[in-house]
Amino acid sequence: MKSIDSADFKVVDKIKLSKLPTNLEVGASDEKKENKLEKISAKLSELQDVMYAHNKYGVLICLQGMDTSGKDSLIREVFKGFNSRGVVVSSFKTPNSAELEHDYLWRHYLALPEKGKFAIFNRTHYENVLVTRVHPEYILNENLPGIENVEDIRPEFWGNRMEQIRNFEKHISQNGIIVLKFYMHLSKEEQRQRLLRRLEEGKHNWKFSTGDLKERGHWDEYMEYYEDAINSTSTEEAPWYVVPADDKEMARYIVGKIIWEEMQKHTDIKEPEMDGKVKENIEMYKDILKKE
């Protein structure tokens, strides 16, 4: 299997999504990719146990991508070895009435990971500069000062939101949250095939929504706004990774490998040492328990 270099997917300069591959040929069977992922998943699970004991970092994994890009199955496969208490998944859809009474980042703050845990945002705070940009009328639901109609939403509004998101991510990263963001880069043709399979395979019929077709009609707009969001907010504190998503097995392995390699940079994550007094008297405590 061809070696995968995580750096190849990291956004460090301005990118054009149309120039980036949606598929990656590595000369390996699906079975081999799955075996590789199994090993990475097991390592990540062990790391989370150590993180829990260390109790200084949380990890935020952000997943974005068009419908059918494989986010749900990726979460299931990459994190399946985790202790269920060590990972929490949040999916952000249309904000409810209570959420609309606060600023648009409020609900995302509430879902941030505790120390020692992973949080996964399946669709993220970036919906606020993606879906709302394709459908600016949604912004009116936020009841913002100075925004009375769609015409009031000027280009600088989106620039301000990008800055607010950068500040949000910088703030949480400076307070112990490791932020990794993944854009699942799916081709329009592969999405068409996956939507067809949803309709043709009985067990997946329930996944199909007419809304999928509606949003597909805005494909070019979404690509433009994804590109702008990624270019505007990929920082050292919160980098974006563009992952080819036409091959689900490969995409899962790439994401798992990137997370593992990024976590290795935090060399201070170690299990705490045993309390000195306990260590000094460990033989006595063992003897007490054995005599019970």
MARNUVEX-392052 format. One record per residue (C-alpha): x, y, z; residue number from 0; residue in three letters; chain. Coordinates in nm, 4 decimals, decimal comma, always signed. Layout:
<sites>
u v w k r c
X Y Z NUM ALA A .
...
</sites>
This chain:
<sites>
u v w k r c
+0,0000 +0,0000 +0,0000 0 MET A .
+0,1300 +0,3415 -0,0983 1 LYS A .
+0,2505 +0,5485 +0,1983 2 SER A .
+0,0174 +0,8270 +0,3128 3 ILE A .
+0,1682 +1,1583 +0,4200 4 ASP A .
-0,0725 +1,3573 +0,6389 5 SER A .
+0,0941 +1,6830 +0,5335 6 ALA A .
-0,0356 +1,6328 +0,1788 7 ASP A .
-0,3898 +1,7006 +0,2985 8 PHE A .
-0,3238 +1,9938 +0,5309 9 LYS A .
-0,4259 +2,3385 +0,4057 10 VAL A .
-0,1307 +2,5724 +0,4568 11 VAL A .
-0,1739 +2,7889 +0,1446 12 ASP A .
-0,4750 +2,8995 -0,0559 13 LYS A .
-0,6400 +2,6038 -0,2274 14 ILE A .
-0,8705 +2,5517 -0,5247 15 LYS A .
-1,1036 +2,2620 -0,4564 16 LEU A .
-1,1428 +2,1960 -0,8279 17 SER A .
-0,7687 +2,1257 -0,8449 18 LYS A .
-0,7659 +1,8761 -0,5578 19 LEU A .
-0,8374 +1,5035 -0,6064 20 PRO A .
-1,1553 +1,3427 -0,4768 21 THR A .
-1,0031 +0,9951 -0,5056 22 ASN A .
-0,6634 +0,8608 -0,4080 23 LEU A .
-0,5167 +0,5485 -0,5667 24 GLU A .
-0,2926 +0,3673 -0,3198 25 VAL A .
-0,2836 +0,0177 -0,4684 26 GLY A .
-0,4592 -0,1565 -0,1794 27 ALA A .
-0,7771 -0,3592 -0,1364 28 SER A .
-1,0639 -0,2397 +0,0826 29 ASP A .
-0,9736 -0,5170 +0,3263 30 GLU A .
-0,6194 -0,3867 +0,3647 31 LYS A .
-0,7421 -0,0316 +0,4179 32 LYS A .
-0,9851 -0,1563 +0,6816 33 GLU A .
-0,7077 -0,3487 +0,8587 34 ASN A .
-0,4905 -0,0369 +0,8622 35 LYS A .
-0,7786 +0,1642 +1,0075 36 LEU A .
-0,8427 -0,1002 +1,2748 37 GLU A .
-0,4889 -0,0525 +1,4033 38 LYS A .
-0,5137 +0,3269 +1,4009 39 ILE A .
-0,8532 +0,3157 +1,5738 40 SER A .
-0,7136 +0,0928 +1,8488 41 ALA A .
-0,4204 +0,3309 +1,9031 42 LYS A .
-0,6544 +0,6306 +1,9255 43 LEU A .
-0,8685 +0,4478 +2,1809 44 SER A .
-0,5651 +0,3796 +2,3993 45 GLU A .
-0,4548 +0,7408 +2,3620 46 LEU A .
-0,7924 +0,8656 +2,4807 47 GLN A .
-0,7579 +0,6529 +2,7966 48 ASP A .
-0,4234 +0,8209 +2,8663 49 VAL A .
-0,5769 +1,1621 +2,7883 50 MET A .
-0,8517 +1,0957 +3,0414 51 TYR A .
-0,5958 +1,0300 +3,3146 52 ALA A .
-0,3818 +1,3264 +3,2032 53 HIS A .
-0,6899 +1,5518 +3,2157 54 ASN A .
-0,5515 +1,8601 +3,0416 55 LYS A .
-0,6633 +1,8370 +2,6770 56 TYR A .
-0,9889 +1,7868 +2,4945 57 GLY A .
-1,0003 +1,7095 +2,1216 58 VAL A .
-1,2510 +1,8620 +1,8800 59 LEU A .
-1,2903 +1,6836 +1,5469 60 ILE A .
-1,4885 +1,8858 +1,2908 61 CYS A .
-1,6344 +1,7042 +0,9899 62 LEU A .
-1,7808 +1,8924 +0,6957 63 GLN A .
-1,8834 +1,7765 +0,3505 64 GLY A .
-2,1695 +1,7562 +0,1066 65 MET A .
-2,4543 +1,5093 +0,1639 66 ASP A .
-2,3400 +1,1443 +0,1245 67 THR A .
-1,9712 +1,2330 +0,1779 68 SER A .
-1,9459 +0,9570 +0,4392 69 GLY A .
-1,9310 +1,1501 +0,7665 70 LYS A .
-2,1607 +0,9184 +0,9633 71 ASP A .
-1,9875 +0,5960 +0,8635 72 SER A .
-1,6476 +0,7574 +0,9209 73 LEU A .
-1,7425 +0,8377 +1,2804 74 ILE A .
-1,8677 +0,4832 +1,3328 75 ARG A .
-1,5521 +0,3196 +1,1969 76 GLU A .
-1,2755 +0,5504 +1,3207 77 VAL A .
-1,4049 +0,5816 +1,6776 78 PHE A .
-1,5666 +0,2424 +1,7298 79 LYS A .
-1,2918 +0,1266 +1,9692 80 GLY A .
-1,3434 +0,4194 +2,2054 81 PHE A .
-1,4868 +0,3914 +2,5517 82 ASN A .
-1,8366 +0,5346 +2,5028 83 SER A .
-1,7708 +0,7847 +2,7821 84 ARG A .
-1,4651 +0,9161 +2,5990 85 GLY A .
-1,6303 +1,0475 +2,2838 86 VAL A .
-1,9414 +1,2590 +2,2227 87 VAL A .
-2,0921 +1,3242 +1,8791 88 VAL A .
-2,2959 +1,6370 +1,8075 89 SER A .
-2,4793 +1,7042 +1,4823 90 SER A .
-2,5829 +2,0635 +1,4215 91 PHE A .
-2,8921 +2,1060 +1,2110 92 LYS A .
-3,1381 +2,3949 +1,1861 93 THR A .
-3,1139 +2,5918 +1,5138 94 PRO A .
-3,4180 +2,5622 +1,7384 95 ASN A .
-3,6025 +2,8527 +1,9010 96 SER A .
-3,3911 +2,8416 +2,2193 97 ALA A .
-3,0659 +2,8422 +2,0195 98 GLU A .
-3,1834 +3,1362 +1,8116 99 LEU A .
-3,2137 +3,3414 +2,1303 100 GLU A .
-2,8318 +3,3331 +2,1522 101 HIS A .
-2,5488 +3,4118 +1,9133 102 ASP A .
-2,4777 +3,1487 +1,6487 103 TYR A .
-2,1697 +3,0073 +1,8272 104 LEU A .
-2,3455 +2,9562 +2,1613 105 TRP A .
-2,4672 +2,6025 +2,0941 106 ARG A .
-2,1220 +2,5022 +1,9742 107 HIS A .
-1,9594 +2,6221 +2,2969 108 TYR A .
-2,2016 +2,3997 +2,4891 109 LEU A .
-2,0904 +2,0926 +2,2929 110 ALA A .
-1,7141 +2,1389 +2,3366 111 LEU A .
-1,5278 +1,8401 +2,4815 112 PRO A .
-1,4485 +1,7992 +2,8482 113 GLU A .
-1,0840 +1,7521 +2,9375 114 LYS A .
-0,9715 +1,4024 +2,8511 115 GLY A .
-1,2443 +1,3490 +2,5922 116 LYS A .
-1,3060 +1,3725 +2,2177 117 PHE A .
-1,5988 +1,5683 +2,0736 118 ALA A .
-1,7011 +1,5203 +1,7126 119 ILE A .
-1,8996 +1,7850 +1,5317 120 PHE A .
-2,0835 +1,6143 +1,2453 121 ASN A .
-2,1612 +1,9320 +1,0579 122 ARG A .
-2,0202 +2,2189 +1,2536 123 THR A .
-2,0158 +2,5899 +1,3269 124 HIS A .
-1,9173 +2,6272 +0,9593 125 TYR A .
-2,2797 +2,5696 +0,8612 126 GLU A .
-2,3150 +2,9348 +0,9626 127 ASN A .
-2,1007 +3,0433 +0,6665 128 VAL A .
-2,2086 +2,7693 +0,4245 129 LEU A .
-2,5796 +2,6876 +0,4330 130 VAL A .
-2,6645 +3,0406 +0,5430 131 THR A .
-2,4563 +3,1814 +0,2598 132 ARG A .
-2,6357 +2,9685 +0,0019 133 VAL A .
-2,9667 +3,0551 +0,1703 134 HIS A .
-2,9083 +3,4009 +0,3257 135 PRO A .
-3,2744 +3,4273 +0,4221 136 GLU A .
-3,1927 +3,1918 +0,7121 137 TYR A .
-2,9885 +3,4719 +0,8702 138 ILE A .
-3,3106 +3,6676 +0,9245 139 LEU A .
-3,4137 +3,4051 +1,1836 140 ASN A .
-3,1234 +3,5216 +1,4026 141 GLU A .
-3,2935 +3,8601 +1,4543 142 ASN A .
-2,9672 +4,0542 +1,4301 143 LEU A .
-2,9397 +4,4320 +1,4728 144 PRO A .
-2,9233 +4,6097 +1,1377 145 GLY A .
-3,0332 +4,3018 +0,9392 146 ILE A .
-3,3935 +4,3544 +0,8368 147 GLU A .
-3,3837 +4,1848 +0,4975 148 ASN A .
-3,1474 +3,9830 +0,2777 149 VAL A .
-3,0188 +4,2980 +0,1092 150 GLU A .
-2,8713 +4,4083 +0,4432 151 ASP A .
-2,6353 +4,1062 +0,4417 152 ILE A .
-2,3319 +4,2522 +0,2699 153 ARG A .
-1,9990 +4,0803 +0,1848 154 PRO A .
-1,8339 +4,2200 +0,4983 155 GLU A .
-2,0917 +4,0296 +0,7068 156 PHE A .
-1,9343 +3,7002 +0,5962 157 TRP A .
-1,5835 +3,8357 +0,6449 158 GLY A .
-1,6755 +3,9259 +1,0027 159 ASN A .
-1,8132 +3,5765 +1,0631 160 ARG A .
-1,4906 +3,4187 +0,9389 161 MET A .
-1,2969 +3,6367 +1,1820 162 GLU A .
-1,5329 +3,5422 +1,4654 163 GLN A .
-1,4836 +3,1725 +1,3881 164 ILE A .
-1,1057 +3,2119 +1,3808 165 ARG A .
-1,1220 +3,3862 +1,7188 166 ASN A .
-1,3500 +3,1136 +1,8585 167 PHE A .
-1,1082 +2,8406 +1,7503 168 GLU A .
-0,8046 +3,0321 +1,8738 169 LYS A .
-0,9697 +3,0860 +2,2116 170 HIS A .
-1,0569 +2,7208 +2,2675 171 ILE A .
-0,7194 +2,5982 +2,1410 172 SER A .
-0,5410 +2,8277 +2,3869 173 GLN A .
-0,7504 +2,6711 +2,6619 174 ASN A .
-0,6564 +2,3111 +2,5979 175 GLY A .
-0,8760 +2,1975 +2,3095 176 ILE A .
-0,6966 +2,0433 +2,0131 177 ILE A .
-0,8921 +2,1377 +1,6990 178 VAL A .
-0,8731 +1,9323 +1,3773 179 LEU A .
-1,1052 +2,0078 +1,0846 180 LYS A .
-1,1759 +1,7761 +0,7916 181 PHE A .
-1,3482 +1,8582 +0,4648 182 TYR A .
-1,4659 +1,5388 +0,2954 183 MET A .
-1,3963 +1,6197 -0,0688 184 HIS A .
-1,6593 +1,4334 -0,2707 185 LEU A .
-1,7074 +1,4548 -0,6465 186 SER A .
-2,0468 +1,5495 -0,7850 187 LYS A .
-2,0610 +1,2262 -0,9851 188 GLU A .
-1,9892 +1,0112 -0,6796 189 GLU A .
-2,2631 +1,1911 -0,4906 190 GLN A .
-2,5037 +1,1151 -0,7771 191 ARG A .
-2,4143 +0,7469 -0,7564 192 GLN A .
-2,4588 +0,7360 -0,3786 193 ARG A .
-2,7970 +0,9093 -0,3953 194 LEU A .
-2,9069 +0,6582 -0,6596 195 LEU A .
-2,7980 +0,3695 -0,4360 196 ARG A .
-3,0065 +0,5128 -0,1543 197 ARG A .
-3,3108 +0,4952 -0,3790 198 LEU A .
-3,2325 +0,1550 -0,5279 199 GLU A .
-3,1265 -0,0322 -0,2131 200 GLU A .
-3,4277 -0,0929 +0,0098 201 GLY A .
-3,2362 -0,0823 +0,3386 202 LYS A .
-3,1056 +0,2674 +0,2586 203 HIS A .
-3,4285 +0,4211 +0,1265 204 ASN A .
-3,4908 +0,5959 +0,4570 205 TRP A .
-3,1710 +0,7988 +0,4144 206 LYS A .
-3,2955 +0,9715 +0,1002 207 PHE A .
-3,4404 +1,3181 +0,1345 208 SER A .
-3,5764 +1,5454 -0,1358 209 THR A .
-3,3686 +1,8122 +0,0348 210 GLY A .
-3,0578 +1,6271 -0,0873 211 ASP A .
-3,1597 +1,6989 -0,4462 212 LEU A .
-3,2461 +2,0582 -0,3645 213 LYS A .
-2,9031 +2,1244 -0,2139 214 GLU A .
-2,7332 +1,9357 -0,4974 215 ARG A .
-2,8739 +2,2028 -0,7263 216 GLY A .
-2,6556 +2,4534 -0,5398 217 HIS A .
-2,3376 +2,2450 -0,5827 218 TRP A .
-2,1275 +2,5192 -0,7437 219 ASP A .
-2,2242 +2,7712 -0,4770 220 GLU A .
-2,1335 +2,5291 -0,2016 221 TYR A .
-1,7944 +2,4621 -0,3598 222 MET A .
-1,7267 +2,8356 -0,3788 223 GLU A .
-1,8240 +2,8937 -0,0161 224 TYR A .
-1,6442 +2,5851 +0,1163 225 TYR A .
-1,3299 +2,7017 -0,0589 226 GLU A .
-1,3614 +3,0490 +0,0898 227 ASP A .
-1,4285 +2,9155 +0,4402 228 ALA A .
-1,1342 +2,6747 +0,4283 229 ILE A .
-0,8956 +2,9366 +0,2925 230 ASN A .
-1,0123 +3,1955 +0,5452 231 SER A .
-0,9947 +2,9778 +0,8576 232 THR A .
-0,7163 +2,7201 +0,8211 233 SER A .
-0,4735 +2,8243 +1,0934 234 THR A .
-0,1936 +2,6619 +1,2897 235 GLU A .
-0,4262 +2,6396 +1,5914 236 GLU A .
-0,7124 +2,4893 +1,3918 237 ALA A .
-0,5960 +2,3475 +1,0579 238 PRO A .
-0,8183 +2,2207 +0,7789 239 TRP A .
-0,7479 +1,8938 +0,5986 240 TYR A .
-0,9042 +1,8263 +0,2580 241 VAL A .
-0,9619 +1,4508 +0,2382 242 VAL A .
-1,0498 +1,2724 -0,0907 243 PRO A .
-1,3878 +1,1137 -0,0117 244 ALA A .
-1,4918 +0,9157 -0,3202 245 ASP A .
-1,3366 +0,6043 -0,1616 246 ASP A .
-1,4949 +0,5701 +0,1839 247 LYS A .
-1,2479 +0,3157 +0,3194 248 GLU A .
-0,9514 +0,5264 +0,2167 249 MET A .
-1,1059 +0,8459 +0,3531 250 ALA A .
-1,1598 +0,6845 +0,6944 251 ARG A .
-0,8021 +0,5647 +0,7089 252 TYR A .
-0,6642 +0,9059 +0,6091 253 ILE A .
-0,8674 +1,0847 +0,8778 254 VAL A .
-0,7677 +0,8312 +1,1429 255 GLY A .
-0,4008 +0,8550 +1,0485 256 LYS A .
-0,4029 +1,2352 +1,0532 257 ILE A .
-0,5642 +1,2432 +1,3983 258 ILE A .
-0,3121 +0,9920 +1,5329 259 TRP A .
-0,0122 +1,1758 +1,3874 260 GLU A .
-0,1331 +1,5154 +1,5078 261 GLU A .
-0,1878 +1,3817 +1,8573 262 MET A .
+0,1696 +1,2508 +1,8671 263 GLN A .
+0,2890 +1,6124 +1,8586 264 LYS A .
+0,1512 +1,6585 +2,2099 265 HIS A .
+0,4320 +1,4757 +2,3843 266 THR A .
+0,3216 +1,5926 +2,7291 267 ASP A .
+0,0149 +1,3670 +2,7212 268 ILE A .
+0,1168 +1,0930 +2,9633 269 LYS A .
-0,0409 +0,8950 +3,2435 270 GLU A .
+0,0186 +1,0695 +3,5757 271 PRO A .
+0,2616 +0,9091 +3,8152 272 GLU A .
+0,1308 +0,7281 +4,1187 273 MET A .
+0,0993 +0,9377 +4,4330 274 ASP A .
+0,4277 +0,9300 +4,6244 275 GLY A .
+0,2772 +0,8029 +4,9512 276 LYS A .
+0,0845 +0,5309 +4,7730 277 VAL A .
+0,3954 +0,4255 +4,5820 278 LYS A .
+0,5979 +0,4175 +4,9024 279 GLU A .
+0,3448 +0,1867 +5,0705 280 ASN A .
+0,2298 -0,0158 +4,7729 281 ILE A .
+0,3481 -0,3481 +4,9141 282 GLU A .
+0,1598 -0,2841 +5,2372 283 MET A .
-0,1639 -0,2062 +5,0494 284 TYR A .
-0,1254 -0,5191 +4,8383 285 LYS A .
-0,0706 -0,7248 +5,1493 286 ASP A .
-0,3862 -0,5809 +5,3150 287 ILE A .
-0,5980 -0,6691 +5,0109 288 LEU A .
-0,4550 -1,0194 +4,9801 289 LYS A .
-0,5349 -1,0958 +5,3444 290 LYS A .
-0,9028 -0,9994 +5,3169 291 GLU A .
</sites>
